[in-house]
Amino acid sequence: MPVSNLKLTTIEVKRSFFRNLANIQGQFPALASSHDYYMALSYTVRDMLMARWVSTASEYTEKHSRTVAYLSAEFLMGPHLAINLLNLQVTDVVRQAMSELGLNLDELIKEEPEPGLGNGGLGRLAACFLDSMATLEIPSVGYGIRYEFGIFEQIIADGWQVEKTDKWLMKGNPWEIVRPDWAVEVKFGGYTERYEAENGTFIVHWVPGWQVKGVPYDTPILGYKNNTANTLRLWQAVAPESFNFSRFNEGDYYGAVEEKVASENLTKVLYPNDGPLQGKQLRLQQQYFFVSCSLQDMLRIMKTQKVHLDHFHEKFAVQLNDTHPAVAIAELMRLLIDEHKLEWDISWRVTQRTFSYTNHTLLPEALECWSIDLFGRLLPRLLEIIYEINDRFLEQIRPQCLLDSELIARMSLLGEQGDRQILRMAHLACVGSHAINGVAALHTELLKTDVLADFYSFWPQKFSNKTNGVTPRRWIALSNPRLSRVITEVIGDQWLSDLSQLKKLETKANNSTFQEKWYQAKLLNKHDFALILHDRTGVSVDPDSIFDVQVKRIHEYKRQHLNVLYIIALYQRLKSDPQFDIHPRTFIFAGKAAPGYHLAKLIIKLINSVGDMLNRDPTTRDKLKVVFLPNFNVSNGQLIYPVADLSEQISTAGKEASGTGNMKFAMNGALTIGTLDGANIEIREEVGAENFFLFGNTAEQVKQLSNSGYSPQEYYQNDSILKEAIDLIRSGFFSHGDPETFRDLTNNLIYSDPFQVLADFNAYYQCQEEVDAVYRDKSRWCRMSILNSARSGKFSSDRTISEYCQDIWKVEPVQIQTPDIDPFKLG
Ligand SMILES: *Cc1c(COP(=O)(O)O)cnc(C)c1O
């Protein structure tokens, strides 16, 4: 890998900085705001990377490189400035230059609004993958949607979540370049017509009801210490040029503008549900819009390279991040057949070889379905194509149906929900792809035996596992500089691009000097974070206490309420027995709830209400603190993962597909308390069972319990600790005496909880006692912490991406040579 060498001096940085402050911000120091300085610095860094970006595109074009197109409705990128500095290896010189101007780099970095174009794990995975593909020099484009309003900003008012709109673009975005020349048009609605062509074949013409224009906005994605700058291409919807010209001429100015506004609504807002949405027409429009734009863009690229379209699959490997972009399968068929006159059979072979599909959920109710009625009204031509795909597919499986008469109904792309006809997007994705993967070993096994069992029995060779990973550049180097220094002092800095090298730390795990350095790095992180927590929540916490952290979307299956029940039980024990001795603990929560998810919002209120009571109680407050940090996002994640002593990964076994938060914690030296779910299983295998706090029912036991009729009342009646904890909530103790506030939540736990919180309570309680005991042996804890980090190499997204490249995409790295245009020499 050629090491990039931007040999910058502080003089050059300062000159470029002032030039951008004047030329782009139109500002001078006496009046400049922190934001002006942030913008000037960002343009300075952009100037440093433009030559690489152009060289990368030019090299890919010239070499006709096979390219990964990663289609995702979400990209949760996190701020760009700091990661770009790290990847360019110019953090120190820029910090120095800013300091010479009396500016603090860390403060400027905080000025960047977060591009929150995702809900949680799925969107963040896409971001980690782009980082790893650039670092591994894989030609790739991330295709998605440029939402004007990303995930809402969460504030907490009187303990409740309140949503505020996220206006990340309000002050301009220095990291994107708009490419109006490559805009495309997307059809919606209308009807189809058939003509018989001269050669006797039928030609279908889709007469749309309306069209929307897609304009691409490109953001550079740098590789670490190389010359690669790949692209994230996000589509924005605008009204087409020709828009309602006739109406305009008739003088209906308002009518014309209204329809223009309607087109532009398409990419206005990200749906804040971390799961599927049913029946939302705008959501289906968003999906088809970005998929059609992206495929048309790929066809444009093929045309510039003069490659015949029946070689599409040789030029592009298209990955579907869940079923959100699965309509791409029908859209590529439409483009090849209707627009480019290829035959069905050739088009289908090309399509199947092009696509691969990643499944992200096991919850059967979370599998994406669209009503045929809605789909057909919005995308009439695509529905016809899907019917044809389905007919041919069912014909193919018909011989098997002699043995299993219900097979056709089970596998069909069409199904029924009540009296509605529905389209099953996961089935379309399976039929149209040559590769299907789950995101952790257990998840993939459950796909094969359960959710997609029929498809597995048909095409076992299509299935493989690709355990998720996260980028160590953002999640260790950037977010935890103190720990990074401790690591690099001992093993050098190669771990940043080869995380398996962390193994070399194992020899130091018993070394008391090293243990002390390791401990001090974490402790200093905790001190810094305590100040931030106090600033944002008013709660003061003790950095010497155990930081016990659960941060992730708020969901019943993730079981934040199991954690809260334990906290209440601990509180009651401390109250009733003043001699009861525990190491002081700080329970830290963060996470957003979908705005319409009543129980999730109630869990947030409960956490805050419990915190309010406990943090003020003089008999327990030195031992127990509960804090909810508002607005969990990538920036806040970067602050939180490095301070955790204990990582809470307590989902109901079999429900969390992988998890990636669990990996970020382990890398940063937190020990995990967790169930045998998702990637927890593989983390435990890697770090060793003796360095992991395991509890709870297995996926198998969860399933059996639910089949035999889970009755939570028995646990409630038979476990006095559990009963007293729930009864305290029910008494109104945490709600100013009002027993109604949390009624829906406690009723759910006692009478109808599909996530079996009460079934795991006792095991969790016992396991937490063990955590307390182990923490008292500081040397032992440090050793375990070092080993968790040392053995987390598998969970680098570099490893995940290498596996996708080898097994699914069959794509090779392309090294970008040092760009010869140096912008600083031209001026
Ligand atoms: C990593 C991450 C997630 C995923 O967390 P899980 O614990 O795996 O659910 C969600 N949101 C953000 C901001 C993240 O960084």
PDBQT file of the ligand as one rigid body, heavy atoms in Angstrom, charges set to zero:
ROOT
HETATM    1  C1  LIG A 901     -23.044   1.036  16.627  1.00  0.00    +0.000 C 
HETATM    2  C2  LIG A 901     -24.231   1.902  16.660  1.00  0.00    +0.000 A 
HETATM    3  C3  LIG A 901     -25.510   1.337  16.728  1.00  0.00    +0.000 A 
HETATM    4  C4  LIG A 901     -25.749  -0.154  16.811  1.00  0.00    +0.000 C 
HETATM    5  O1  LIG A 901     -25.730  -0.526  18.177  1.00  0.00    +0.000 OA
HETATM    6  P1  LIG A 901     -26.271  -1.968  18.645  1.00  0.00    +0.000 P 
HETATM    7  O2  LIG A 901     -25.851  -1.999  20.096  1.00  0.00    +0.000 OA
HETATM    8  O3  LIG A 901     -25.534  -2.984  17.839  1.00  0.00    +0.000 OA
HETATM    9  O4  LIG A 901     -27.728  -1.978  18.456  1.00  0.00    +0.000 OA
HETATM   10  C5  LIG A 901     -26.605   2.183  16.745  1.00  0.00    +0.000 A 
HETATM   11  N1  LIG A 901     -26.453   3.523  16.700  1.00  0.00    +0.000 NA
HETATM   12  C6  LIG A 901     -25.239   4.097  16.655  1.00  0.00    +0.000 A 
HETATM   13  C7  LIG A 901     -25.143   5.592  16.626  1.00  0.00    +0.000 C 
HETATM   14  C8  LIG A 901     -24.093   3.313  16.621  1.00  0.00    +0.000 A 
HETATM   15  O5  LIG A 901     -22.895   3.903  16.560  1.00  0.00    +0.000 OA
ENDROOT
TORSDOF 0
